[in-house]
Amino acid sequence: LGIIENMSWFTPSKHPDEKIFFFFGKGGGEKLSNTFSIPLLAQIPMNENICEICDTGRLNDLFNDAGVKTGFDNLLKGIVSNRGALVG
């Protein structure tokens, strides 16, 4: 069992070095993790292209966005590093 904080923040794909927008607040996944002692596996950002990419079946294109790629890389690392705790 682990927490994946989806839609953690938004940064426009065309301007990835600009401001990060936390539409739903900041740190909710971490607070939940600390409250229930469940590992926070990853924080996945919002991307304006995700719906189109998923609807057209071009899932590999998700990883062209550095923030999304980093989020999924961290998810895989979190699963691997917490696999004993995740099994039960």
C-alpha positions in Angstrom: 0.0 0.0 0.0 1.3 3.4 -0.9 0.2 6.9 -1.8 0.4 8.4 -5.2 -0.4 12.1 -5.3 -1.9 12.7 -8.7 -2.2 16.2 -10.1 0.2 17.5 -7.5 1.0 20.7 -9.4 0.9 22.2 -12.9 3.6 23.7 -15.0 2.9 24.6 -18.6 4.8 22.1 -20.9 6.0 25.0 -23.1 7.5 26.8 -20.1 8.7 24.2 -17.7 11.2 26.5 -15.9 8.5 29.0 -14.9 6.3 29.1 -11.9 4.7 25.9 -10.5 0.9 26.2 -9.7 -0.5 24.2 -6.8 -4.2 24.3 -7.8 -5.3 21.9 -5.0 -2.9 23.0 -2.3 0.6 21.8 -1.5 1.8 18.9 0.5 -1.5 16.9 0.8 0.1 13.6 -0.1 2.9 14.1 2.4 0.5 15.0 5.2 -1.6 12.0 4.4 1.6 9.8 4.4 2.7 11.2 7.8 -0.8 10.9 9.3 -1.3 7.2 8.4 2.3 6.1 8.2 1.9 5.0 4.6 4.8 5.7 2.1 4.3 8.6 -0.4 5.5 6.8 -3.5 5.3 9.6 -6.0 3.9 13.0 -6.9 2.6 13.1 -10.5 2.1 16.6 -12.0 -0.7 17.7 -14.2 0.0 18.1 -17.9 -2.2 19.8 -20.4 -1.5 17.1 -23.0 -2.3 14.0 -20.8 -6.0 13.6 -21.9 -5.1 13.9 -25.6 -2.2 11.5 -25.3 -4.2 8.9 -23.4 -7.3 9.2 -25.6 -5.2 8.6 -28.7 -3.2 5.7 -27.2 0.2 7.5 -27.4 1.2 6.7 -23.8 4.9 6.8 -24.6 4.5 10.5 -25.4 3.8 11.2 -21.8 7.4 10.8 -21.0 8.4 13.6 -23.4 7.4 15.9 -20.6 10.2 16.0 -18.0 7.9 16.6 -15.0 5.7 13.6 -15.9 8.7 11.4 -16.6 10.3 12.3 -13.3 7.0 11.6 -11.5 6.7 8.2 -12.9 10.5 7.5 -12.4 10.0 8.4 -8.7 6.9 6.1 -8.6 8.9 3.1 -9.8 11.7 3.9 -7.4 9.2 4.2 -4.6 7.6 0.9 -5.4 11.0 -0.8 -5.5 12.3 0.7 -2.3 9.1 0.0 -0.4 8.2 -3.4 -1.8 8.5 -5.1 1.5 6.2 -2.6 3.2 3.8 -2.7 0.2 3.4 -6.5 0.3 2.1 -6.5 3.8 
